[in-house]
Amino acid sequence: MNVKVTPSPLRGKITAIPSKSDAHRLLICSALADAQTELSLPRTSEDIDATIGCLRSLGAKIERDGEILHITPITNPADSPLLDCAESGSTLRFLLPVAAALCESAGFIGSGRLPERPLGQLIGAMEEHEVTFSQEKLPFATSGKLLSGKYVLPGNISSQYITGLLLALPLLAKDSEISLTTRLESSAYVDITLNSLGCFGVNIERTKNGFFIKGNQRYRSPIRVDVDGDWSNAAFFLCAGAIGGNITLTGLNADSPQGDRRILEFLRKFGADITESKGAIAVKSLRLVGCEIDIAETPDLLPALAVVAAFSEGETRFINASRLRLKESDRLNSTAAMLNALGGNATELPDALIVRGTALAGGAVDSFHDHRTAMAAAIAGTYCKAPVIITDAGAAAKSYPSFYEDFAKLGGKVDVV
């Protein structure tokens, strides 16, 4: 799907969609629990649907009743299930250890850029604990059940490796340890995992260099649980408010473990006018000035913040950004290409992005089949001087299928072309 965005400031109020990060983890915990769980999940996405499909393949029963998912846990794991992870890195990295803890063998497939995204360190750690792989890249099959023990992994490649092991290791008979050889980046995503595990009665101990996981634990259903509002996707509309609109978001938890709640800190650093009251966050445009932002802990915010930088005075530097090259697209490259195609001035470095504020003219851009690049381009289009054509704009459905609907509710002008 290609769309045309005609310049028109965004104004009004919408409710944040459910957090993809929170939903993945709560779905998996529910499928591993001792009783049925009701999960409040009003809206879903392609990535969440991939996790639901894989959990069904493993033996969970998941049914929707309005805004509620009824999840009957896995009691008899499927024999050699095939797990289709679609394009979801979270689904693959979370369920790879979980499936190996439950099943003697399993198959994994995926699409898009997923087969190219890194898995080597996780595969290596699992191979050291009796799981064999037919090959290192998708599609592949696993054989052998995961064993307890010491898992040594880098902390600066993907926090999703750590989450997958934290979900799986409590199921094993003996105690385990995760030892990190580098500082853990995107640590807030692991905090979300620990929060979800705690909700289901699973205890994890932090150690000096990682985590200690007691074996033979039981996931205990809380019976009913709500998914947090999504700070990562709310960031696009919050950024639109900062650039030139007046937008209010509801449904966001200020105390959420989601690291991307730092979007408010970063927007204030640019100079945005932000008001928080009674569960609502209002962002208005003011004079914006470039700054330096360390993006290591919140890499998903870069595409949206780069658009803010393009409409700010002076230069903005996004540093410690090398892991953005391993996302759905090489996001340093795709974000720079998107801004430059619209008449901006962006320069990618090996581990940084420099954006010089020039305002944006408009034009044609490619989403690079990356949901965050597509949404960032749409937000940019609302404040460009001329319309913006986005190729493969439907990529937004990976995490936010109703993005263009909410965009239009706020006064955005978008047409399929």
VOPAGU-2260 file (C-alpha; in pm, 1 decimal, decimal comma):
REM VOPAGU-2260
SITE   aa  ch    i         X         Y         Z
SITE  MET   A    0       0,0       0,0       0,0
SITE  ASN   A    1     128,7     344,4     -98,7
SITE  VAL   A    2     -17,4     658,4      58,0
SITE  LYS   A    3      -7,3    1034,2       5,8
SITE  VAL   A    4      13,0    1253,1     315,0
SITE  THR   A    5     -98,5    1610,8     256,6
SITE  PRO   A    6      39,5    1868,7     503,0
SITE  SER   A    7    -208,3    1935,5     784,7
SITE  PRO   A    8    -121,5    1985,6    1155,6
SITE  LEU   A    9    -238,8    1712,4    1392,5
SITE  ARG   A   10    -463,0    1816,0    1681,5
SITE  GLY   A   11    -690,7    1636,1    1925,9
SITE  LYS   A   12    -697,0    1340,1    2164,8
SITE  ILE   A   13    -654,4     966,2    2115,3
SITE  THR   A   14    -593,6     664,3    2339,2
SITE  ALA   A   15    -261,4     482,1    2314,8
SITE  ILE   A   16    -272,3     132,8    2169,0
SITE  PRO   A   17    -167,6    -167,7    2381,7
SITE  SER   A   18     206,2    -220,4    2419,2
SITE  LYS   A   19     346,2    -475,2    2177,3
SITE  SER   A   20     637,2    -541,3    2413,7
SITE  ASP   A   21     408,5    -603,0    2710,6
SITE  ALA   A   22     162,5    -812,3    2510,2
SITE  HIS   A   23     429,2   -1054,5    2377,8
SITE  ARG   A   24     549,9   -1129,7    2728,8
SITE  LEU   A   25     208,5   -1156,2    2893,6
SITE  LEU   A   26      83,9   -1386,1    2618,4
SITE  ILE   A   27     378,8   -1620,9    2666,2
SITE  CYS   A   28     347,9   -1615,6    3045,3
SITE  SER   A   29     -25,4   -1690,6    3014,1
SITE  ALA   A   30      45,9   -1985,8    2784,6
SITE  LEU   A   31     291,0   -2126,3    3041,0
SITE  ALA   A   32      63,7   -2072,8    3342,8
SITE  ASP   A   33    -124,0   -2318,2    3563,0
SITE  ALA   A   34    -473,3   -2194,3    3475,6
SITE  GLN   A   35    -661,9   -1991,4    3216,9
SITE  THR   A   36    -581,9   -1619,1    3198,8
SITE  GLU   A   37    -796,9   -1334,6    3070,7
SITE  LEU   A   38    -577,9   -1081,5    2891,8
SITE  SER   A   39    -722,1    -739,9    2811,2
SITE  LEU   A   40    -592,2    -664,2    2461,3
SITE  PRO   A   41    -831,7    -435,6    2269,6
SITE  ARG   A   42    -608,9    -410,0    1962,3
SITE  THR   A   43    -344,5    -632,5    1813,4
SITE  SER   A   44     -76,1    -615,1    1541,8
SITE  GLU   A   45     104,1    -841,7    1296,8
SITE  ASP   A   46     384,6    -907,6    1546,9
SITE  ILE   A   47     144,5    -990,2    1830,6
SITE  ASP   A   48     -55,7   -1213,7    1595,6
SITE  ALA   A   49     267,3   -1399,7    1515,2
SITE  THR   A   50     322,1   -1474,2    1884,3
SITE  ILE   A   51     -41,0   -1584,9    1925,5
SITE  GLY   A   52      -5,4   -1817,7    1625,8
SITE  CYS   A   53     316,0   -1970,5    1759,0
SITE  LEU   A   54     167,2   -2026,6    2104,9
SITE  ARG   A   55    -127,0   -2204,5    1943,5
SITE  SER   A   56     119,6   -2420,3    1751,6
SITE  LEU   A   57     284,7   -2512,0    2082,0
SITE  GLY   A   58     -50,3   -2622,0    2225,5
SITE  ALA   A   59    -211,7   -2316,6    2387,0
SITE  LYS   A   60    -576,7   -2235,7    2319,2
SITE  ILE   A   61    -634,7   -1863,7    2260,9
SITE  GLU   A   62    -980,5   -1723,1    2191,8
SITE  ARG   A   63   -1102,8   -1364,2    2161,1
SITE  ASP   A   64   -1420,7   -1232,2    2322,1
SITE  GLY   A   65   -1445,0    -863,4    2240,5
SITE  GLU   A   66   -1144,9    -690,2    2397,0
SITE  ILE   A   67   -1047,2    -996,0    2603,5
SITE  LEU   A   68    -828,3   -1289,5    2505,4
SITE  HIS   A   69    -899,0   -1612,8    2693,0
SITE  ILE   A   70    -573,2   -1807,9    2709,2
SITE  THR   A   71    -581,7   -2173,6    2807,0
SITE  PRO   A   72    -223,6   -2278,0    2886,2
SITE  ILE   A   73     -11,2   -2544,1    2721,6
SITE  THR   A   74     -65,6   -2871,9    2907,2
SITE  ASN   A   75      59,3   -3118,7    2646,2
SITE  PRO   A   76     315,9   -2950,1    2419,1
SITE  ALA   A   77     276,9   -3031,6    2051,7
SITE  ASP   A   78     504,0   -3291,2    1897,8
SITE  SER   A   79     752,3   -3117,1    1663,3
SITE  PRO   A   80     547,9   -2798,1    1615,4
SITE  LEU   A   81     618,2   -2553,9    1332,5
SITE  LEU   A   82     638,9   -2194,4    1457,3
SITE  ASP   A   83     585,3   -1922,8    1196,1
SITE  CYS   A   84     737,2   -1605,4    1344,6
SITE  ALA   A   85     649,2   -1395,3    1037,0
SITE  GLU   A   86     866,6   -1081,6    1064,6
SITE  SER   A   87     869,3   -1061,7    1444,8
SITE  GLY   A   88    1213,8   -1071,4    1603,4
SITE  SER   A   89    1055,9   -1072,7    1948,7
SITE  THR   A   90     846,6   -1379,3    1867,1
SITE  LEU   A   91    1146,3   -1572,6    1737,5
SITE  ARG   A   92    1394,2   -1481,5    2010,2
SITE  PHE   A   93    1144,8   -1522,3    2294,7
SITE  LEU   A   94     997,7   -1853,3    2181,9
SITE  LEU   A   95    1315,4   -2023,0    2063,1
SITE  PRO   A   96    1429,3   -2106,9    2419,6
SITE  VAL   A   97    1070,1   -2162,0    2536,8
SITE  ALA   A   98     999,5   -2416,2    2261,8
SITE  ALA   A   99    1327,8   -2593,9    2339,2
SITE  ALA   A  100    1230,0   -2611,7    2706,3
SITE  LEU   A  101     894,5   -2771,1    2616,6
SITE  CYS   A  102     958,3   -2980,9    2304,9
SITE  GLU   A  103    1211,0   -3239,5    2189,6
SITE  SER   A  104    1204,6   -3079,3    1846,3
SITE  ALA   A  105    1051,6   -2780,3    1672,2
SITE  GLY   A  106    1065,0   -2599,3    1338,6
SITE  PHE   A  107    1093,5   -2222,0    1290,5
SITE  ILE   A  108    1018,4   -2013,1     983,8
SITE  GLY   A  109     999,5   -1638,9     921,9
SITE  SER   A  110     975,6   -1377,5     649,1
SITE  GLY   A  111    1095,7   -1031,5     550,5
SITE  ARG   A  112    1430,2    -937,8     703,0
SITE  LEU   A  113    1388,3   -1175,6     998,0
SITE  PRO   A  114    1618,2   -1449,5     855,4
SITE  GLU   A  115    1896,1   -1188,7     834,2
SITE  ARG   A  116    1866,0   -1058,5    1189,5
SITE  PRO   A  117    2128,1   -1184,0    1438,1
SITE  LEU   A  118    2074,1   -1505,9    1633,7
SITE  GLY   A  119    2425,2   -1647,1    1654,5
SITE  GLN   A  120    2500,5   -1584,1    2022,0
SITE  LEU   A  121    2164,2   -1721,5    2134,9
SITE  ILE   A  122    2202,0   -2028,2    1915,5
SITE  GLY   A  123    2554,8   -2081,3    2048,7
SITE  ALA   A  124    2439,5   -2058,8    2409,3
SITE  MET   A  125    2157,6   -2305,5    2346,5
SITE  GLU   A  126    2388,2   -2546,5    2162,7
SITE  GLU   A  127    2608,3   -2553,3    2472,0
SITE  HIS   A  128    2299,9   -2679,9    2659,0
SITE  GLU   A  129    2212,7   -2975,0    2435,7
SITE  VAL   A  130    1994,6   -2810,3    2170,9
SITE  THR   A  131    2107,1   -2865,3    1811,9
SITE  PHE   A  132    2007,2   -2657,4    1507,8
SITE  SER   A  133    1971,3   -2775,3    1150,0
SITE  GLN   A  134    2130,0   -2445,4    1038,7
SITE  GLU   A  135    2199,7   -2099,9    1183,2
SITE  LYS   A  136    1951,0   -1900,1     974,2
SITE  LEU   A  137    1578,4   -1940,8     922,6
SITE  PRO   A  138    1421,6   -2169,8     831,1
SITE  PHE   A  139    1565,7   -2422,7    1076,9
SITE  ALA   A  140    1469,3   -2702,9    1310,7
SITE  THR   A  141    1580,1   -2764,1    1668,5
SITE  SER   A  142    1641,5   -3098,7    1832,0
SITE  GLY   A  143    1696,7   -3179,8    2198,0
SITE  LYS   A  144    1553,3   -3024,3    2511,8
SITE  LEU   A  145    1714,1   -2722,6    2674,1
SITE  LEU   A  146    1920,3   -2796,9    2986,5
SITE  SER   A  147    1977,9   -2587,8    3297,6
SITE  GLY   A  148    2318,4   -2434,7    3358,4
SITE  LYS   A  149    2526,2   -2124,6    3302,1
SITE  TYR   A  150    2448,4   -1917,7    2992,9
SITE  VAL   A  151    2714,5   -1669,7    2884,2
SITE  LEU   A  152    2596,6   -1398,5    2645,6
SITE  PRO   A  153    2684,7   -1043,5    2539,7
SITE  GLY   A  154    2444,1    -779,4    2666,0
SITE  ASN   A  155    2491,2    -537,8    2377,7
SITE  ILE   A  156    2352,6    -737,9    2083,5
SITE  SER   A  157    1990,1    -801,9    2175,9
SITE  SER   A  158    1806,7    -784,3    2507,4
SITE  GLN   A  159    1559,4   -1024,4    2343,8
SITE  TYR   A  160    1809,4   -1308,6    2391,3
SITE  ILE   A  161    1797,3   -1245,3    2765,3
SITE  THR   A  162    1418,5   -1225,9    2769,6
SITE  GLY   A  163    1382,2   -1557,2    2586,0
SITE  LEU   A  164    1604,6   -1733,6    2839,5
SITE  LEU   A  165    1436,3   -1565,0    3137,0
SITE  LEU   A  166    1102,1   -1696,5    3011,5
SITE  ALA   A  167    1231,3   -2050,7    2953,0
SITE  LEU   A  168    1480,7   -2127,5    3229,8
SITE  PRO   A  169    1235,4   -2120,3    3525,1
SITE  LEU   A  170    1059,5   -2417,7    3361,1
SITE  LEU   A  171    1369,3   -2639,6    3385,7
SITE  ALA   A  172    1437,0   -2879,2    3670,6
SITE  LYS   A  173    1760,9   -2723,7    3796,3
SITE  ASP   A  174    1886,5   -2373,2    3867,0
SITE  SER   A  175    2043,1   -2161,0    3593,1
SITE  GLU   A  176    2250,1   -1847,0    3558,0
SITE  ILE   A  177    2278,2   -1585,6    3284,9
SITE  SER   A  178    2619,4   -1419,4    3280,0
SITE  LEU   A  179    2659,9   -1108,3    3063,9
SITE  THR   A  180    2999,5   -1033,7    2914,1
SITE  THR   A  181    2912,0    -669,8    2834,2
SITE  ARG   A  182    2680,9    -403,1    2971,2
SITE  LEU   A  183    2315,4    -482,1    2907,1
SITE  GLU   A  184    2172,7    -237,3    2652,1
SITE  SER   A  185    1799,0    -172,8    2616,9
SITE  SER   A  186    1777,7    -290,7    2976,2
SITE  ALA   A  187    1424,1    -152,1    3013,5
SITE  TYR   A  188    1299,2    -431,5    2786,7
SITE  VAL   A  189    1435,6    -682,5    3035,6
SITE  ASP   A  190    1261,4    -485,1    3310,5
SITE  ILE   A  191     933,1    -539,1    3122,5
SITE  THR   A  192    1010,7    -911,9    3117,7
SITE  LEU   A  193    1083,4    -922,9    3489,1
SITE  ASN   A  194     762,3    -732,4    3557,4
SITE  SER   A  195     559,8    -983,7    3353,5
SITE  LEU   A  196     728,8   -1280,4    3521,4
SITE  GLY   A  197     657,8   -1130,8    3864,0
SITE  CYS   A  198     292,7   -1090,9    3769,9
SITE  PHE   A  199     284,8   -1469,4    3716,1
SITE  GLY   A  200     472,0   -1551,5    4038,3
SITE  VAL   A  201     810,3   -1629,2    3878,9
SITE  ASN   A  202    1109,2   -1494,9    4071,2
SITE  ILE   A  203    1438,0   -1391,5    3909,9
SITE  GLU   A  204    1739,0   -1269,8    4107,7
SITE  ARG   A  205    1966,6   -1001,9    3967,2
SITE  THR   A  206    2338,6   -1069,2    4010,1
SITE  LYS   A  207    2644,1    -852,3    3958,0
SITE  ASN   A  208    2677,9    -958,6    3593,4
SITE  GLY   A  209    2339,0   -1100,2    3506,8
SITE  PHE   A  210    2062,5   -1311,6    3656,7
SITE  PHE   A  211    2010,0   -1620,7    3872,5
SITE  ILE   A  212    1706,3   -1831,1    3782,8
SITE  LYS   A  213    1578,0   -2091,5    4025,1
SITE  GLY   A  214    1454,7   -2400,7    3846,7
SITE  ASN   A  215    1126,4   -2590,1    3874,0
SITE  GLN   A  216     917,2   -2275,1    3914,1
SITE  ARG   A  217     548,4   -2258,2    3825,6
SITE  TYR   A  218     382,8   -1981,2    3631,8
SITE  ARG   A  219      72,7   -1894,4    3836,6
SITE  SER   A  220    -207,1   -1719,6    3652,5
SITE  PRO   A  221    -323,6   -1387,2    3798,3
SITE  ILE   A  222    -657,9   -1474,9    3631,2
SITE  ARG   A  223    -696,6   -1128,6    3475,0
SITE  VAL   A  224    -424,0    -893,7    3349,0
SITE  ASP   A  225    -421,5    -573,7    3140,4
SITE  VAL   A  226    -164,6    -483,2    2877,8
SITE  ASP   A  227      15,3    -149,8    2927,5
SITE  GLY   A  228     -34,2     135,1    2681,3
SITE  ASP   A  229     239,7     149,4    2417,2
SITE  TRP   A  230     493,1     428,7    2468,9
SITE  SER   A  231     691,9     325,6    2159,6
SITE  ASN   A  232     406,6     386,8    1917,2
SITE  ALA   A  233     257,4     677,7    2112,5
SITE  ALA   A  234     592,3     849,2    2052,0
SITE  PHE   A  235     500,3     923,4    1689,1
SITE  PHE   A  236     198,2    1132,5    1784,8
SITE  LEU   A  237     374,2    1291,6    2081,0
SITE  CYS   A  238     648,0    1399,3    1839,3
SITE  ALA   A  239     386,2    1536,7    1599,0
SITE  GLY   A  240     252,3    1751,2    1881,2
SITE  ALA   A  241     600,0    1883,1    1953,3
SITE  ILE   A  242     666,5    1975,8    1590,4
SITE  GLY   A  243     356,9    2179,1    1520,7
SITE  GLY   A  244      42,3    2034,2    1669,6
SITE  ASN   A  245    -151,5    2006,0    1993,0
SITE  ILE   A  246    -202,3    1641,5    2081,8
SITE  THR   A  247    -320,5    1459,7    2393,7
SITE  LEU   A  248    -257,1    1089,6    2455,5
SITE  THR   A  249    -441,6     888,0    2718,6
SITE  GLY   A  250    -387,6     529,7    2835,4
SITE  LEU   A  251     -15,4     563,6    2909,4
SITE  ASN   A  252     128,3     454,3    3243,3
SITE  ALA   A  253     389,0     699,7    3373,1
SITE  ASP   A  254     529,9     422,9    3597,1
SITE  SER   A  255     556,5     166,7    3317,6
SITE  PRO   A  256     883,9     -27,8    3293,2
SITE  GLN   A  257     887,5      57,2    2920,5
SITE  GLY   A  258    1205,9     248,2    2848,9
SITE  ASP   A  259    1041,5     441,3    2567,1
SITE  ARG   A  260     850,1     649,4    2820,5
SITE  ARG   A  261    1170,2     857,3    2803,5
SITE  ILE   A  262    1020,6    1014,4    2491,0
SITE  LEU   A  263     890,5    1289,8    2720,9
SITE  GLU   A  264    1240,0    1354,4    2856,7
SITE  PHE   A  265    1380,4    1379,3    2504,6
SITE  LEU   A  266    1103,4    1606,8    2377,2
SITE  ARG   A  267    1155,6    1838,3    2672,4
SITE  LYS   A  268    1524,1    1843,5    2582,4
SITE  PHE   A  269    1426,3    1973,5    2237,1
SITE  GLY   A  270    1207,0    2235,1    2407,5
SITE  ALA   A  271     854,5    2094,0    2364,5
SITE  ASP   A  272     566,5    2203,9    2589,9
SITE  ILE   A  273     445,8    1894,5    2778,4
SITE  THR   A  274     170,1    1871,0    3038,5
SITE  GLU   A  275      93,1    1555,0    3237,5
SITE  SER   A  276    -231,3    1529,4    3433,1
SITE  LYS   A  277    -480,6    1258,5    3533,0
SITE  GLY   A  278    -347,2     994,4    3299,2
SITE  ALA   A  279    -331,3    1229,7    3000,0
SITE  ILE   A  280     -22,1    1368,7    2829,3
SITE  ALA   A  281     -55,2    1682,7    2618,6
SITE  VAL   A  282     221,9    1799,8    2386,6
SITE  LYS   A  283     221,2    2140,7    2215,5
SITE  SER   A  284     467,1    2290,6    1975,0
SITE  LEU   A  285     718,9    2549,3    2086,7
SITE  ARG   A  286    1051,2    2665,1    1947,5
SITE  LEU   A  287    1261,0    2348,4    1916,1
SITE  VAL   A  288    1640,0    2345,1    1939,8
SITE  GLY   A  289    1874,7    2061,7    1843,3
SITE  CYS   A  290    2051,5    1861,8    2111,2
SITE  GLU   A  291    2244,6    1537,6    2170,5
SITE  ILE   A  292    2054,5    1218,9    2256,8
SITE  ASP   A  293    2206,4     888,6    2364,2
SITE  ILE   A  294    1974,6     641,6    2194,1
SITE  ALA   A  295    2138,2     318,6    2323,1
SITE  GLU   A  296    1859,8     236,4    2569,7
SITE  THR   A  297    1571,1     349,8    2349,1
SITE  PRO   A  298    1663,1     269,1    1986,7
SITE  ASP   A  299    1300,9     241,2    1868,6
SITE  LEU   A  300    1251,8     613,3    1932,0
SITE  LEU   A  301    1508,9     724,6    1676,0
SITE  PRO   A  302    1291,5     749,2    1359,8
SITE  ALA   A  303    1030,6     969,0    1530,3
SITE  LEU   A  304    1286,8    1182,1    1712,5
SITE  ALA   A  305    1485,7    1229,0    1391,5
SITE  VAL   A  306    1178,9    1395,9    1239,5
SITE  VAL   A  307    1162,3    1628,7    1542,6
SITE  ALA   A  308    1530,1    1705,7    1487,4
SITE  ALA   A  309    1462,6    1797,0    1124,1
SITE  PHE   A  310    1220,5    2068,2    1238,6
SITE  SER   A  311    1450,1    2196,3    1516,7
SITE  GLU   A  312    1703,2    2477,4    1499,1
SITE  GLY   A  313    2064,9    2367,6    1473,2
SITE  GLU   A  314    2215,6    2021,1    1485,7
SITE  THR   A  315    2099,7    1708,3    1667,2
SITE  ARG   A  316    2327,6    1410,5    1727,5
SITE  PHE   A  317    2188,5    1065,3    1806,1
SITE  ILE   A  318    2476,5     865,3    1953,6
SITE  ASN   A  319    2540,8     500,2    2051,6
SITE  ALA   A  320    2306,9     389,2    1776,3
SITE  SER   A  321    2490,6      98,7    1610,6
SITE  ARG   A  322    2226,2    -161,2    1703,1
SITE  LEU   A  323    1974,7      26,8    1489,4
SITE  ARG   A  324    2142,1    -135,6    1189,6
SITE  LEU   A  325    2000,2    -471,1    1303,4
SITE  LYS   A  326    1630,2    -380,8    1308,6
SITE  GLU   A  327    1358,7    -439,3    1046,9
SITE  SER   A  328    1571,7    -216,3     827,6
SITE  ASP   A  329    1912,5     -63,9     883,2
SITE  ARG   A  330    1744,3     225,1    1063,2
SITE  LEU   A  331    2040,8     458,5    1058,2
SITE  ASN   A  332    2042,2     426,0     681,3
SITE  SER   A  333    1664,5     422,8     628,1
SITE  THR   A  334    1599,6     717,0     860,2
SITE  ALA   A  335    1871,9     925,4     695,6
SITE  ALA   A  336    1742,2     831,3     350,1
SITE  MET   A  337    1384,6     923,4     448,8
SITE  LEU   A  338    1480,6    1267,6     578,6
SITE  ASN   A  339    1710,9    1344,1     286,1
SITE  ALA   A  340    1445,2    1239,1      35,0
SITE  LEU   A  341    1213,2    1497,5     193,0
SITE  GLY   A  342    1469,7    1774,1     157,2
SITE  GLY   A  343    1630,8    1737,1     498,7
SITE  ASN   A  344    1995,3    1712,0     597,9
SITE  ALA   A  345    2085,8    1386,3     770,6
SITE  THR   A  346    2420,0    1208,1     786,6
SITE  GLU   A  347    2467,6     853,6     909,3
SITE  LEU   A  348    2785,7     749,7    1087,2
SITE  PRO   A  349    2878,9     393,0    1187,8
SITE  ASP   A  350    2709,6     435,0    1526,9
SITE  ALA   A  351    2535,7     772,6    1507,2
SITE  LEU   A  352    2296,6     991,3    1311,6
SITE  ILE   A  353    2342,6    1365,8    1266,6
SITE  VAL   A  354    2036,8    1570,7    1168,6
SITE  ARG   A  355    2065,4    1939,5    1082,9
SITE  GLY   A  356    1739,2    2127,0    1117,5
SITE  THR   A  357    1622,9    2263,5     781,5
SITE  ALA   A  358    1249,1    2192,6     785,2
SITE  LEU   A  359    1128,0    1950,6     518,0
SITE  ALA   A  360    1000,9    2015,0     167,7
SITE  GLY   A  361     808,5    1696,2      81,6
SITE  GLY   A  362     853,3    1432,8    -186,2
SITE  ALA   A  363     857,2    1055,0    -222,3
SITE  VAL   A  364    1005,9     816,2      33,9
SITE  ASP   A  365    1044,0     441,3      79,2
SITE  SER   A  366     945,7     281,0     410,1
SITE  PHE   A  367    1212,3      12,0     356,6
SITE  HIS   A  368     934,9    -222,2     475,1
SITE  ASP   A  369     999,8     -88,0     826,0
SITE  HIS   A  370     696,2       2,7    1035,4
SITE  ARG   A  371     875,3     279,0    1227,3
SITE  THR   A  372    1018,6     438,3     913,7
SITE  ALA   A  373     670,6     441,3     756,2
SITE  MET   A  374     511,3     607,5    1059,2
SITE  ALA   A  375     795,5     858,7    1094,4
SITE  ALA   A  376     752,4     956,7     729,1
SITE  ALA   A  377     379,0    1010,7     782,1
SITE  ILE   A  378     442,8    1237,4    1080,1
SITE  ALA   A  379     700,1    1428,1     877,6
SITE  GLY   A  380     444,8    1468,6     598,4
SITE  THR   A  381     202,9    1659,1     818,2
SITE  TYR   A  382     449,4    1947,7     845,8
SITE  CYS   A  383     624,0    1938,3     507,9
SITE  LYS   A  384     569,1    2217,7     255,4
SITE  ALA   A  385     433,3    1975,7      -5,9
SITE  PRO   A  386     271,0    1630,6       2,7
SITE  VAL   A  387     467,3    1316,1      86,5
SITE  ILE   A  388     424,7     985,4     -97,1
SITE  ILE   A  389     518,3     682,6     115,0
SITE  THR   A  390     592,3     357,0     -65,4
SITE  ASP   A  391     493,4      42,4     127,6
SITE  ALA   A  392     324,0     253,5     394,4
SITE  GLY   A  393     129,6     -54,2     505,6
SITE  ALA   A  394     442,8    -171,8     687,5
SITE  ALA   A  395     301,1      21,5     985,9
SITE  ALA   A  396      66,5    -273,0    1048,1
SITE  LYS   A  397     356,4    -469,7    1193,2
SITE  SER   A  398     310,8    -288,7    1522,6
SITE  TYR   A  399      24,0     -39,8    1469,1
SITE  PRO   A  400    -243,3    -154,8    1220,7
SITE  SER   A  401    -472,1     137,3    1308,5
SITE  PHE   A  402    -200,1     402,2    1274,9
SITE  TYR   A  403    -348,9     576,3     971,1
SITE  GLU   A  404    -696,3     560,7    1124,6
SITE  ASP   A  405    -571,5     737,9    1438,9
SITE  PHE   A  406    -368,4     971,9    1218,1
SITE  ALA   A  407    -690,1    1074,6    1038,4
SITE  LYS   A  408    -878,8    1116,1    1368,2
SITE  LEU   A  409    -624,9    1380,9    1463,6
SITE  GLY   A  410    -679,7    1569,6    1140,8
SITE  GLY   A  411    -415,2    1404,0     928,5
SITE  LYS   A  412    -484,6    1394,7     555,4
SITE  VAL   A  413    -386,2    1057,8     412,7
SITE  ASP   A  414    -501,1     890,3      89,5
SITE  VAL   A  415    -415,3     556,8     -67,7
SITE  VAL   A  416    -251,0     608,1    -406,6
